[in-house]
Amino acid sequence: MKSSKPDLRTRLGPLELKNPVMTASGTFGYGMEYEPLVDLNLLGAIIVKGLSLKPRGGNPPPRIVETSCGMLNAIGLANIGVEAFIKEKLPWLKKFDTEIIVNIYGESIDEYGELANRLKKLDGVSAIEVNISCPNVESGGMAFGTDPYVSAQVTERVLKNTDKPVIVKLSPNVTDIRLVAKEVERAGADALSLINTLTGMAINIERRRPVLANISGGLSGPAIKPIALHMIYQVVKTVEIPVIGVGGIMNSRDALEFLIAGATAIQVGTANFINPRATMDVIEGIRRYCIEKDITEIGELIGSLEIN
Ligand SMILES: Cc1cc2nc3c(=O)[nH]c(=O)nc-3n(C[C@H](O)[C@H](O)[C@H](O)COP(=O)(O)O)c2cc1C
């Protein structure tokens, strides 16, 4: 007999999620804007916009442009800063029956440590997601995440400053993402998430100028899904810790591909801008698929890819 209520619970190390569907950082604000449209209680987790120690205005406009099957953004990590988040957003977010994961980024290894320390004792913060795709100001602006050893150093520093589960979010702008994944695992991360955006640009041919004021931006959306999926496939074979899939997931079919490839959970990003209820549709679609295929626990699906 087919189970009408598949068990969608999944684990990211010490953290249990009621289902594998989360919001990708930077595409869901701090949840407030979506609350009239989405039942936040149904989400596996909300990952909030990346927070820095001090508030940041971000880059000058234009900072978003639509491209074929995707978008480029150069928001420049605009955010309200960790203190305002703790005071103004966290008390509201805590009311919901979901996990709150705080995405952080620093301009130096010290800043990552300070941020983790600030969030350490806070009730309502379930885990920290560390964005290492941002420029390392101390060493000339190259992203932390492009160097496996610096990525490991950031991970170690965050772990030293918190008891909360630590997810490290990897950059795809590297030659072999497995090298970074391996070092970050060795440093002690509880889970990995991948991928962040791929660097790209667009040019206005009338003005013969870059469309984005920042010249380049991060590419996201359906255009990057095959790349993200392949990286997940590679990384799950390389590390033992859970891997979270993100990149171009627009619907439940996309999400299922990532789960079958071995992702323990997934994040919905750019899709939220097109369909604010995308996360709800993805959860429902996964549930329906499980019922149809007689899957009683999501674990039966995760990593079930067959080759040959
Ligand atoms: C407008 C925008 C803002 C983003 N801000 C962040 C951020 O603050 N921190 C972070 O780790 N990732 C950030 N991301 C990356 C997304 O979380 C995600 O990794 C990426 O967009 C790929 O997923 P998608 O194709 O489903 O959007 C941002 C993406 C977009 C489009």
PDBQT file of the ligand as one rigid body, heavy atoms in Angstrom, charges set to zero:
ROOT
HETATM    1  C1  LIG A 401      20.065  38.807  -5.310  1.00  0.00    +0.000 C 
HETATM    2  C2  LIG A 401      20.911  37.744  -4.712  1.00  0.00    +0.000 A 
HETATM    3  C3  LIG A 401      21.529  37.941  -3.475  1.00  0.00    +0.000 A 
HETATM    4  C4  LIG A 401      22.322  36.945  -2.898  1.00  0.00    +0.000 A 
HETATM    5  N1  LIG A 401      22.894  37.144  -1.663  1.00  0.00    +0.000 NA
HETATM    6  C5  LIG A 401      23.619  36.140  -1.073  1.00  0.00    +0.000 A 
HETATM    7  C6  LIG A 401      24.174  36.314   0.234  1.00  0.00    +0.000 A 
HETATM    8  O1  LIG A 401      23.995  37.336   0.890  1.00  0.00    +0.000 OA
HETATM    9  N2  LIG A 401      24.915  35.287   0.766  1.00  0.00    +0.000 N 
HETATM   10  C7  LIG A 401      25.109  34.099   0.077  1.00  0.00    +0.000 A 
HETATM   11  O2  LIG A 401      25.784  33.204   0.592  1.00  0.00    +0.000 OA
HETATM   12  N3  LIG A 401      24.562  33.904  -1.161  1.00  0.00    +0.000 NA
HETATM   13  C8  LIG A 401      23.843  34.898  -1.745  1.00  0.00    +0.000 A 
HETATM   14  N4  LIG A 401      23.272  34.694  -2.984  1.00  0.00    +0.000 N 
HETATM   15  C9  LIG A 401      23.480  33.395  -3.679  1.00  0.00    +0.000 C 
HETATM   16  C10 LIG A 401      22.263  32.468  -3.529  1.00  0.00    +0.000 C 
HETATM   17  O3  LIG A 401      22.013  32.160  -2.174  1.00  0.00    +0.000 OA
HETATM   18  C11 LIG A 401      22.464  31.167  -4.351  1.00  0.00    +0.000 C 
HETATM   19  O4  LIG A 401      23.614  30.489  -3.882  1.00  0.00    +0.000 OA
HETATM   20  C12 LIG A 401      22.619  31.419  -5.836  1.00  0.00    +0.000 C 
HETATM   21  O5  LIG A 401      21.764  32.464  -6.262  1.00  0.00    +0.000 OA
HETATM   22  C13 LIG A 401      22.341  30.183  -6.682  1.00  0.00    +0.000 C 
HETATM   23  O6  LIG A 401      21.041  29.696  -6.478  1.00  0.00    +0.000 OA
HETATM   24  P1  LIG A 401      19.766  30.077  -7.431  1.00  0.00    +0.000 P 
HETATM   25  O7  LIG A 401      20.218  29.829  -8.846  1.00  0.00    +0.000 OA
HETATM   26  O8  LIG A 401      18.671  29.159  -6.991  1.00  0.00    +0.000 OA
HETATM   27  O9  LIG A 401      19.470  31.507  -7.179  1.00  0.00    +0.000 OA
HETATM   28  C14 LIG A 401      22.497  35.700  -3.586  1.00  0.00    +0.000 A 
HETATM   29  C15 LIG A 401      21.850  35.495  -4.826  1.00  0.00    +0.000 A 
HETATM   30  C16 LIG A 401      21.073  36.484  -5.387  1.00  0.00    +0.000 A 
HETATM   31  C17 LIG A 401      20.404  36.209  -6.723  1.00  0.00    +0.000 C 
ENDROOT
TORSDOF 0
